[in-house]
Amino acid sequence: MIATNLWGRSRCVFLLAALVAGPALAAGFDPASTFEVQCSGCHSVGRGVVVGPDLSGVTARHPPEWLHGFIRSSQGMVKKGDEVAKILFGKFGKVMPDHDFSDEQIDTLLKFIASGGPKPPARFRLARTATPAEMAHGRALFTGATRLAHGGPPCSECHSAGAEGDWRGTTLAADLTRVYERYPDAWLTRALLESRYPLMSVYRDQPLTDEEAFALKAFLYKSSRSQAPAAPLSSTVPPFFLGVGGSGIALWLARRGARRRPGGVE
């Protein structure tokens, strides 16, 4: 009897702890940073297709139970024959990683998406509003004709963009001529400013200014409207600033950048 009573009390304590812990875990879960780290590389909310679908309105298109299952394992649902999952996989052709989120965390993330998702930077401007002078400034930054304020290397040391006779560059990493057509404007701004990709790590200590990021984006916008052929961006991860051996190349670029700075060793 005593053992039974103790077990009954233990079960009550356990259930009470679970009820308290669930909301607490959700409260400590930051949907904005989670979306940025784990979702924004492939999805936007209201700014168009990136690698996977735009998530604007996703909570209205699918029931919560389906979204929970798909977020946890999209391929698991494909293999089980879920028709909607199969259609999405067939349309976008990319495997979404599994996510070990709790129900509360997924609900919090879905509420964040339903509210509009990540906000553009405070001083965000669309590239199409750029003046010819800003586009020309972006070209000069891309080619290295104008040095970046914090001493980072020019984009052309790894990338090509633009038409023959205007500017091309190297093929160490992705050709960016058509990158503006493939990714949302706001996503390109974040990619330029946040330097999240391996080959961009050199810019974490030598960040672009807001003005430089906008000018470069404006140049890429202009390049996307040229007639230059561009190599397809076929990586399963947004290949905006990816390259083979990214970390080693980033170190090499950092050393070259140091040589350019006043006082750097040549």
C-alpha positions in Angstrom: 0.0 0.0 0.0 2.8 2.4 0.9 4.7 1.5 -2.3 1.5 2.1 -4.3 0.9 5.4 -2.6 4.5 6.5 -3.3 4.2 5.5 -6.9 0.9 7.3 -7.2 2.5 10.5 -5.7 5.5 10.1 -8.0 3.3 9.8 -11.0 1.5 13.0 -10.0 4.8 14.8 -9.5 6.1 13.6 -12.9 2.9 14.7 -14.7 2.9 18.0 -13.0 6.6 18.5 -13.9 5.8 17.6 -17.5 2.9 20.1 -17.7 5.1 22.8 -16.3 8.2 22.0 -18.4 6.3 21.9 -21.7 5.4 25.6 -21.8 8.8 26.5 -20.2 10.7 24.8 -23.0 8.6 26.5 -25.6 9.1 29.9 -23.8 12.9 29.4 -24.0 12.7 28.5 -27.7 13.5 31.5 -29.9 11.7 31.0 -33.2 13.4 33.9 -34.9 16.9 32.6 -34.4 15.8 29.0 -35.1 14.3 30.1 -38.4 17.4 32.1 -39.3 19.8 29.2 -38.5 17.7 26.2 -39.6 15.2 27.4 -42.1 16.2 30.6 -43.9 18.8 29.0 -46.1 16.0 27.2 -48.0 12.8 29.2 -47.2 11.5 32.7 -47.1 8.2 34.0 -45.7 6.5 36.1 -48.3 9.6 36.8 -50.4 9.5 34.0 -52.9 11.0 30.6 -53.5 14.6 30.1 -52.3 15.5 26.4 -52.5 12.3 25.2 -51.0 8.8 26.8 -51.1 7.9 30.2 -49.7 6.3 29.5 -46.3 3.8 32.4 -46.4 0.4 31.0 -45.7 1.7 27.5 -44.9 -0.3 27.2 -41.7 -3.5 27.8 -43.7 -2.6 25.4 -46.5 -1.9 22.4 -44.2 -3.3 21.1 -40.9 -1.1 21.3 -37.8 -0.7 17.5 -37.5 0.6 17.3 -41.1 3.0 20.2 -40.5 4.4 18.6 -37.4 5.0 15.3 -39.2 6.6 17.0 -42.3 8.9 19.2 -40.2 10.1 16.3 -38.2 10.7 14.1 -41.3 9.6 15.1 -44.7 11.2 12.1 -46.3 9.6 9.8 -43.8 6.2 11.1 -45.0 7.3 10.7 -48.6 8.3 7.1 -48.0 4.9 6.4 -46.3 3.2 7.6 -49.4 1.8 10.9 -48.2 0.5 12.5 -51.5 1.1 16.1 -50.5 4.7 15.3 -49.3 5.3 13.4 -52.6 4.1 16.4 -54.7 6.3 18.9 -52.8 9.3 16.6 -53.1 8.7 16.1 -56.8 8.2 19.9 -57.4 11.3 21.1 -55.5 13.5 18.0 -55.7 15.4 18.8 -52.5 15.6 16.7 -49.4 14.7 18.7 -46.3 16.7 17.7 -43.2 14.8 16.1 -40.3 14.3 18.2 -37.2 14.1 17.0 -33.6 11.7 19.6 -32.3 9.1 19.1 -29.6 5.4 19.8 -30.4 5.6 23.0 -28.4 8.6 24.2 -30.4 7.0 23.4 -33.7 3.9 25.3 -32.7 6.0 28.3 -31.6 7.8 28.2 -34.9 4.6 28.0 -36.9 3.1 30.9 -35.0 6.3 32.9 -35.9 5.8 32.0 -39.6 2.1 32.8 -39.5 2.9 36.2 -38.1 5.1 37.1 -41.1 8.4 35.5 -40.2 11.7 37.4 -40.2 11.6 41.1 -40.7 13.8 42.8 -43.3 16.7 44.9 -42.0 15.6 48.3 -40.7 17.3 50.2 -43.6 16.3 47.6 -46.2 16.0 48.7 -49.8 15.0 46.8 -52.9 17.8 46.6 -55.5 15.6 47.9 -58.2 15.5 51.3 -56.4 19.3 51.7 -56.9 20.6 54.5 -59.0 23.1 54.0 -61.8 25.8 55.4 -59.6 25.0 52.9 -56.9 25.1 50.0 -59.4 28.5 51.3 -60.7 29.8 51.5 -57.2 28.7 47.9 -56.6 30.6 46.8 -59.7 33.7 48.7 -58.5 33.5 46.9 -55.1 32.9 43.5 -56.8 35.9 43.9 -59.0 38.2 45.4 -56.4 38.6 48.7 -58.2 37.2 50.2 -55.0 38.4 48.7 -51.8 36.0 47.5 -49.1 35.9 49.8 -46.1 37.0 47.0 -43.6 39.6 45.5 -45.9 37.9 42.4 -47.0 38.8 40.8 -50.4 36.7 41.7 -53.5 34.0 39.3 -54.6 35.8 38.7 -57.9 38.6 36.7 -56.2 36.1 33.8 -56.0 33.0 34.7 -58.1 32.1 35.8 -61.6 29.2 38.0 -62.6 28.0 40.2 -65.4 28.5 40.2 -69.1 31.7 39.7 -71.1 33.3 43.1 -71.6 31.6 44.4 -68.5 32.9 42.1 -65.8 33.2 38.3 -65.2 35.8 37.3 -62.6 36.9 33.9 -61.4 35.1 30.5 -61.2 36.4 29.4 -57.8 32.8 29.6 -56.5 29.4 30.1 -57.9 28.7 32.4 -60.9 26.5 35.1 -59.5 25.2 36.6 -62.8 21.7 35.2 -62.2 21.7 35.0 -58.4 19.2 37.9 -58.1 16.7 35.9 -60.1 17.0 32.9 -57.9 16.9 34.3 -54.4 14.6 36.9 -52.7 16.0 40.5 -52.4 15.9 40.5 -48.6 17.7 37.1 -48.4 20.6 38.5 -50.5 20.9 41.4 -48.2 21.2 39.0 -45.2 23.6 36.8 -47.1 25.9 39.8 -47.8 25.7 41.2 -44.3 25.8 38.1 -42.2 28.5 36.0 -43.9 27.1 32.7 -42.8 28.7 30.5 -45.5 32.2 29.0 -45.2 33.7 31.0 -48.0 32.3 34.1 -46.5 33.8 33.6 -43.1 36.6 36.1 -43.9 34.0 38.9 -43.8 33.0 38.1 -40.2 36.0 40.1 -39.0 35.9 42.4 -42.0 32.2 43.0 -42.5 30.5 44.8 -45.3 28.9 48.1 -44.5 25.2 48.6 -45.2 26.1 50.8 -48.1 28.5 48.3 -49.6 26.0 45.4 -49.2 23.3 47.4 -51.0 25.7 48.5 -53.8 26.8 44.9 -54.4 23.2 43.7 -54.5 22.4 46.5 -56.9 25.3 45.3 -59.2 24.0 41.7 -59.0 20.5 43.0 -59.9 21.9 44.7 -62.9 24.0 41.6 -63.9 20.8 39.4 -63.7 19.4 41.6 -66.5 22.4 41.2 -68.8 22.6 38.7 -71.6 25.6 36.9 -70.0 25.2 33.1 -69.7 25.6 31.8 -66.2 26.5 28.4 -64.8 23.5 26.7 -63.0 23.3 26.9 -59.2 22.7 23.2 -58.5 23.7 22.7 -54.9 21.2 21.4 -52.5 22.3 24.2 -50.1 22.0 27.8 -51.3 25.4 28.1 -53.1 25.6 31.9 -53.0 29.0 31.9 -51.4 30.0 28.2 -51.4 33.1 26.8 -52.9 35.3 23.6 -52.7 37.4 23.7 -49.6 35.6 26.8 -48.3 37.4 27.0 -45.0 40.9 26.8 -46.4 40.1 29.3 -49.2 38.6 31.6 -46.6 41.9 31.5 -44.6 43.8 32.3 -47.8 41.5 35.2 -48.6 41.9 36.5 -45.1 45.7 36.6 -45.5 45.4 38.4 -48.8 43.0 40.9 -47.2 45.6 41.5 -44.5 48.2 42.3 -47.1 45.9 44.9 -48.6 45.3 46.7 -45.3 47.7 49.5 -44.3 50.4 47.9 -42.2 49.7 44.5 -43.7 52.7 42.3 -44.6 53.1 42.0 -48.4 
